């Protein structure tokens, strides 16, 4: 059985992603990353992606193609602070579910790895090149 099936399938992922986006909606800095006035389309996309990733139906790929997760986020400035906010809300959403601990740990591990991979800014511009003193 897949993790998707072992944690309860679609209803579990619906609850997880809905709880996550409630956290996003309450976080002004993270919410600013979502251009749509309504978070429902983002909620649907994340739910489909997570269902597919954890062994559920491939609806995400059928509708949107290959996930290309990092590439899809390039237009958005994902800083370490945004990563931490995203993780805080996702891990809180995970805690709102009653999942078998071994499956929850696998899911948390994925969320942490994926969140770290998404950071695409935050280190500031590179320092200027060293000036060679004139002789």
ZATIKE-58841 format. One record per residue (C-alpha): residue number from 0; residue in one letter; x, y negated, z negated. Coordinates in steps of 0.5 Angstrom, whole numbers. Last residue first. Example, Ala and Ser with C-alpha at 12.3 -4.5 7.8 and 13.67 -1.06 7.14 Angstrom:
REM residues 2
<vexza = 1 | lovex = s | east = 27 | north = 2 | up = -14>
<vexza = 0 | lovex = a | east = 25 | north = 9 | up = -16>
END
This chain:
REM residues 135
<vexza = 134 | lovex = x | east = 102 | north = -100 | up = 17>
<vexza = 133 | lovex = x | east = 95 | north = -100 | up = 17>
<vexza = 132 | lovex = x | east = 92 | north = -96 | up = 12>
<vexza = 131 | lovex = x | east = 88 | north = -90 | up = 15>
<vexza = 130 | lovex = x | east = 80 | north = -91 | up = 13>
<vexza = 129 | lovex = x | east = 77 | north = -85 | up = 10>
<vexza = 128 | lovex = x | east = 70 | north = -83 | up = 14>
<vexza = 127 | lovex = x | east = 64 | north = -86 | up = 11>
<vexza = 126 | lovex = x | east = 61 | north = -82 | up = 6>
<vexza = 125 | lovex = x | east = 55 | north = -77 | up = 8>
<vexza = 124 | lovex = x | east = 48 | north = -80 | up = 8>
<vexza = 123 | lovex = x | east = 44 | north = -78 | up = 2>
<vexza = 122 | lovex = x | east = 44 | north = -71 | up = -1>
<vexza = 121 | lovex = x | east = 36 | north = -71 | up = -2>
<vexza = 120 | lovex = x | east = 34 | north = -68 | up = 5>
<vexza = 119 | lovex = x | east = 32 | north = -61 | up = 8>
<vexza = 118 | lovex = x | east = 30 | north = -57 | up = 2>
<vexza = 117 | lovex = x | east = 26 | north = -51 | up = 5>
<vexza = 116 | lovex = x | east = 30 | north = -46 | up = 4>
<vexza = 115 | lovex = x | east = 30 | north = -47 | up = -4>
<vexza = 114 | lovex = x | east = 22 | north = -46 | up = -3>
<vexza = 113 | lovex = x | east = 23 | north = -40 | up = 0>
<vexza = 112 | lovex = x | east = 27 | north = -37 | up = -5>
<vexza = 111 | lovex = x | east = 23 | north = -39 | up = -10>
<vexza = 110 | lovex = x | east = 16 | north = -37 | up = -7>
<vexza = 109 | lovex = x | east = 19 | north = -30 | up = -5>
<vexza = 108 | lovex = x | east = 22 | north = -29 | up = -12>
<vexza = 107 | lovex = x | east = 15 | north = -31 | up = -15>
<vexza = 106 | lovex = x | east = 12 | north = -26 | up = -11>
<vexza = 105 | lovex = x | east = 16 | north = -20 | up = -13>
<vexza = 104 | lovex = x | east = 15 | north = -22 | up = -20>
<vexza = 103 | lovex = x | east = 8 | north = -22 | up = -19>
<vexza = 102 | lovex = x | east = 8 | north = -15 | up = -16>
<vexza = 101 | lovex = x | east = 12 | north = -12 | up = -22>
<vexza = 100 | lovex = x | east = 8 | north = -16 | up = -27>
<vexza = 99 | lovex = x | east = 1 | north = -13 | up = -24>
<vexza = 98 | lovex = x | east = -3 | north = -19 | up = -23>
<vexza = 97 | lovex = x | east = -8 | north = -23 | up = -27>
<vexza = 96 | lovex = x | east = -8 | north = -30 | up = -24>
<vexza = 95 | lovex = x | east = -8 | north = -37 | up = -27>
<vexza = 94 | lovex = x | east = 0 | north = -35 | up = -28>
<vexza = 93 | lovex = x | east = 1 | north = -35 | up = -20>
<vexza = 92 | lovex = x | east = -3 | north = -42 | up = -19>
<vexza = 91 | lovex = x | east = 2 | north = -45 | up = -25>
<vexza = 90 | lovex = x | east = 8 | north = -42 | up = -21>
<vexza = 89 | lovex = x | east = 5 | north = -45 | up = -14>
<vexza = 88 | lovex = x | east = 5 | north = -52 | up = -18>
<vexza = 87 | lovex = x | east = 12 | north = -52 | up = -21>
<vexza = 86 | lovex = x | east = 15 | north = -49 | up = -14>
<vexza = 85 | lovex = x | east = 12 | north = -55 | up = -10>
<vexza = 84 | lovex = x | east = 14 | north = -60 | up = -15>
<vexza = 83 | lovex = x | east = 21 | north = -57 | up = -16>
<vexza = 82 | lovex = x | east = 21 | north = -57 | up = -8>
<vexza = 81 | lovex = x | east = 19 | north = -64 | up = -8>
<vexza = 80 | lovex = x | east = 25 | north = -66 | up = -13>
<vexza = 79 | lovex = x | east = 30 | north = -62 | up = -9>
<vexza = 78 | lovex = x | east = 28 | north = -66 | up = -3>
<vexza = 77 | lovex = x | east = 23 | north = -64 | up = 3>
<vexza = 76 | lovex = x | east = 23 | north = -70 | up = 8>
<vexza = 75 | lovex = x | east = 17 | north = -68 | up = 13>
<vexza = 74 | lovex = x | east = 19 | north = -67 | up = 20>
<vexza = 73 | lovex = x | east = 23 | north = -61 | up = 19>
<vexza = 72 | lovex = x | east = 17 | north = -57 | up = 16>
<vexza = 71 | lovex = x | east = 15 | north = -53 | up = 22>
<vexza = 70 | lovex = x | east = 22 | north = -51 | up = 23>
<vexza = 69 | lovex = x | east = 23 | north = -48 | up = 16>
<vexza = 68 | lovex = x | east = 17 | north = -44 | up = 17>
<vexza = 67 | lovex = x | east = 18 | north = -41 | up = 24>
<vexza = 66 | lovex = x | east = 11 | north = -38 | up = 23>
<vexza = 65 | lovex = x | east = 11 | north = -34 | up = 29>
<vexza = 64 | lovex = x | east = 5 | north = -36 | up = 33>
<vexza = 63 | lovex = x | east = -1 | north = -41 | up = 30>
<vexza = 62 | lovex = x | east = -7 | north = -37 | up = 31>
<vexza = 61 | lovex = x | east = -5 | north = -30 | up = 32>
<vexza = 60 | lovex = x | east = 1 | north = -31 | up = 28>
<vexza = 59 | lovex = x | east = -3 | north = -33 | up = 22>
<vexza = 58 | lovex = x | east = -9 | north = -28 | up = 23>
<vexza = 57 | lovex = x | east = -4 | north = -22 | up = 22>
<vexza = 56 | lovex = x | east = -8 | north = -19 | up = 17>
<vexza = 55 | lovex = x | east = -5 | north = -17 | up = 10>
<vexza = 54 | lovex = x | east = 2 | north = -15 | up = 8>
<vexza = 53 | lovex = x | east = 5 | north = -20 | up = 4>
<vexza = 52 | lovex = x | east = 7 | north = -25 | up = 9>
<vexza = 51 | lovex = x | east = 1 | north = -24 | up = 13>
<vexza = 50 | lovex = x | east = -3 | north = -26 | up = 7>
<vexza = 49 | lovex = x | east = 2 | north = -32 | up = 5>
<vexza = 48 | lovex = x | east = 1 | north = -35 | up = 12>
<vexza = 47 | lovex = x | east = -7 | north = -34 | up = 12>
<vexza = 46 | lovex = x | east = -7 | north = -37 | up = 5>
<vexza = 45 | lovex = x | east = -2 | north = -43 | up = 7>
<vexza = 44 | lovex = x | east = -6 | north = -45 | up = 14>
<vexza = 43 | lovex = x | east = -13 | north = -45 | up = 10>
<vexza = 42 | lovex = x | east = -10 | north = -49 | up = 4>
<vexza = 41 | lovex = x | east = -7 | north = -54 | up = 10>
<vexza = 40 | lovex = x | east = -14 | north = -54 | up = 13>
<vexza = 39 | lovex = x | east = -17 | north = -56 | up = 7>
<vexza = 38 | lovex = x | east = -13 | north = -61 | up = 4>
<vexza = 37 | lovex = x | east = -17 | north = -67 | up = 7>
<vexza = 36 | lovex = x | east = -14 | north = -73 | up = 8>
<vexza = 35 | lovex = x | east = -9 | north = -70 | up = 12>
<vexza = 34 | lovex = x | east = -2 | north = -73 | up = 12>
<vexza = 33 | lovex = x | east = 0 | north = -68 | up = 6>
<vexza = 32 | lovex = x | east = 7 | north = -70 | up = 4>
<vexza = 31 | lovex = x | east = 4 | north = -75 | up = 0>
<vexza = 30 | lovex = x | east = 1 | north = -70 | up = -4>
<vexza = 29 | lovex = x | east = 7 | north = -68 | up = -7>
<vexza = 28 | lovex = x | east = 9 | north = -75 | up = -10>
<vexza = 27 | lovex = x | east = 1 | north = -76 | up = -12>
<vexza = 26 | lovex = x | east = 1 | north = -69 | up = -16>
<vexza = 25 | lovex = x | east = -6 | north = -68 | up = -18>
<vexza = 24 | lovex = x | east = -8 | north = -66 | up = -11>
<vexza = 23 | lovex = x | east = -2 | north = -61 | up = -10>
<vexza = 22 | lovex = x | east = -4 | north = -58 | up = -17>
<vexza = 21 | lovex = x | east = -11 | north = -57 | up = -14>
<vexza = 20 | lovex = x | east = -8 | north = -54 | up = -8>
<vexza = 19 | lovex = x | east = -4 | north = -49 | up = -12>
<vexza = 18 | lovex = x | east = -11 | north = -46 | up = -15>
<vexza = 17 | lovex = x | east = -14 | north = -46 | up = -8>
<vexza = 16 | lovex = x | east = -8 | north = -42 | up = -6>
<vexza = 15 | lovex = x | east = -8 | north = -37 | up = -11>
<vexza = 14 | lovex = x | east = -16 | north = -36 | up = -11>
<vexza = 13 | lovex = x | east = -16 | north = -35 | up = -4>
<vexza = 12 | lovex = x | east = -10 | north = -30 | up = -4>
<vexza = 11 | lovex = x | east = -13 | north = -26 | up = -10>
<vexza = 10 | lovex = x | east = -20 | north = -26 | up = -6>
<vexza = 9 | lovex = x | east = -16 | north = -24 | up = 1>
<vexza = 8 | lovex = x | east = -13 | north = -17 | up = -2>
<vexza = 7 | lovex = x | east = -13 | north = -15 | up = -9>
<vexza = 6 | lovex = x | east = -6 | north = -15 | up = -12>
<vexza = 5 | lovex = x | east = -4 | north = -8 | up = -9>
<vexza = 4 | lovex = x | east = -7 | north = -10 | up = -2>
<vexza = 3 | lovex = x | east = -3 | north = -16 | up = -1>
<vexza = 2 | lovex = x | east = 3 | north = -12 | up = -4>
<vexza = 1 | lovex = x | east = 2 | north = -7 | up = 1>
<vexza = 0 | lovex = x | east = 0 | north = 0 | up = 0>
END
